[in-house]
Every structure is written in structure tokens, then in C-alpha cells.
Amino acid sequence: MSSLGLYLHIPFCQAICSYCNFNRGLLDSGLKQRYVSALETEIRRAPGGPADTIFFGGGTPSLLEAGEVARLIQACRETFDVAPGAEVTLETNPETVTADRLTAFREAGVTRISFGVQSFDADELARLGRIHSAARAKEAIVAAQGLGFASVSFDLMLWLPAQTRRTWRHTVDQALALAPDHLSLYLLELYPNAPLKEAMARAGWSQTPDDDAADMYLEALALLERAGLAQYEISNVARPGHRSRHNVKYWQAGQWFGFGCGAHGTVAGVRWKNVPGTDEYVARVSAGADVAADRQVQSPQAQLEEALFMGLRMTDGIDRAAFADRFGLDPWVRYEAELTPFLDVAPEGGKVWHRDGRFGLTREGMLVSNSVLEIFV
Ligand code: SF4
């Protein structure tokens, strides 16, 4: 069995951001205590196996106390054969931490911090409903960088309401000045009932036109690359040795357990998703009942399609021979007729590259990845 990833969902937040569509709710200390106990119980009921990443995602996992983080890591270590150099990530919101709390998380066994920063522009943060300031985010990042974490990362968002090339460039410049090990650049997705959508209509804020947003993304990638942060996935850049080992499992058809409400896992071709509600999750764990709301055996075709979809998100692309060993067919041979019209040929360029037994999306292809990926379904 390839080494597993362990995902632990922490569904509590101090405030609800105006664009958020994640599985989360406002912090309730009593419920949080019961939830951590339930999470520990769910982990200890798992069958075990070799694991090399643990990822606390949310929600806002940094609302946990360091003792709670240590207790959950301990449960993982006592249930799974967790590798000594395992990557242990804590998603962290800047307003929840001080240097002391970060030190305590480090001592609890966290090796990688990923901050939800989103922007270094005060107006953009306010429109998103974020409760930290740019100064607080910088302070938290600098503090974490001095504490011996193996990697410090943060997230930025593009395509924000009323964001301009100037404010985006300011955010990227501030990010570069902080010299992170890893950065994620996400496009804002506006789900139908997001409060932000109504606020945008009321205030007359709009998103940058698509072409400008594409230029802003490409310009940022070029600047980051020059600073030693190479793109390795559509939305992620890293210095050498700082890719997110946990997230790479999602993109390279790896295996992972998902613990907590709404978490999903995939092991040995079986995919499951836990019940989304926090109270229902705690009640089910207490009653000794199954917490999975849905469990499916993935067909070989579904596994293959997903491996192509996810693998092509990475700049390394798909290794034809490794893929053929695993899925029993060479994907280039199978899809060559459909992929050839997209090939990157001088001088026109293209959306797909193919060399040295691998193929993948060019940067231009990543901008319009859906138009290429739809050939696999
Ligand atoms: S902090 Fe993250 S999970 Fe919580 S409300 Fe904001 S976007 Fe959603």
C-alpha cells in the first residue's frame, strides 16, 4: 500500500466569510470539545496502515488548542504507522495565532503552517468578510518563519470584487517580500447564495474581466517564478522541496483517510464521505454508528478518468509508463487523436505538451483546462 494521507476536518470559525461555501460553522466551545473527542474516536477506529502526511483542514483548525492538536496527532500515530518525517499541516487564520500559540503548535508536532491570507489590501479583506488585517497576517507569517516549521505557506485570492491590477500587484509584491516556501493562488468562486454576491450587487462591485484576470494570474506566476517559487500545480507554487506532500496525494491518485464531518476519503478504490453536520457526526460517533453518509466503489474507468483529470493539474503532467503500469493502458495512445489538436507546436503554441514519455497542460492550457479535460469524459 502506498503511504496514506490523513485529513482531519475542523469545522469551526470565529466569523463566517462572505464568500465561504465550505463545511463550517461558528465556534461553540462546548461543541468543539465534544467534536475533538469524536474525531479522536473515529481515528482510533480506523484500520491503520502506513501514513506520511496529516492535514488539519477547515474551517479554522488553528482555533484548536495545541493540546487538542497534540492529542489528535497522537491518535493518528497510535492507529497508523506514521513515518518519522511525516508532514503535519495546520491551516491557520492569522487572527487566531500569536507567537506563543504558534510555538505551542510547533511543539505539538505541526511541521507545516498554511495561512489563509487571501489579500494584503484592507478593502479587499473587508469585502471578503475576513477579520484579520494585512499587518496581522504579515506578523503571523514572520513569527511562524522564525519558529522552525519545515514550510510556511499562505493562500492568496484572485478575481476578487473590485480588485484591480494595481491592488493584485501590491498583494503579490507583499507576498514576495515575505519570501514564503509555498503559495496557493485561488480564483474566487461565487456560489449562488453567497452573501458576497448580494453585497456586490448593492455596492456595484464587479470582478475583473476574464482576460485581465488571466493576465494577472500569468504575471503573478512569472514574478513568483523569478523569485524561486516554481508552479507545480494549477494553483500552487513552491520553492524546491516545499510542495505540499499531502495535496499531491489528491492530484496523483493517492490514498487518504478523511476524518470529521463532511470529510471524504479514498482507499483501495473505495470512496466515502462523512455526514456533513457537526452535531450529527458527534452523535453518530457516540452511538458507535457509521459516520459515512455515502460510500462507493469506484469503477476502474472512473479511477482512470479521475487520475487523468487530477494528474493534469500538475506541471509534471502524466507519466505514460507509470500510468500504464497502474491502470493498464497508455493514456497518450488512448487519447492521442483527441489531444493532438491541442498540441503545443511552434510558433502558434498550444494547450498540451508531450515529451520524454509524459504529457501535460501548458500554462495557457491550465487557464482553459476544462476545454481540454472534457475529452476524457
Ligand atoms: S475562515 Fe475559511 S472556512 Fe471559515 S468562514 Fe472564512 S473562508 Fe470559510
Residues whose N, C-alpha, C, O or C-beta is under 5 A from the ligand:
A	BS01	SF4	C13 A15 I16 C17 C20 F22 R24 G58 G59
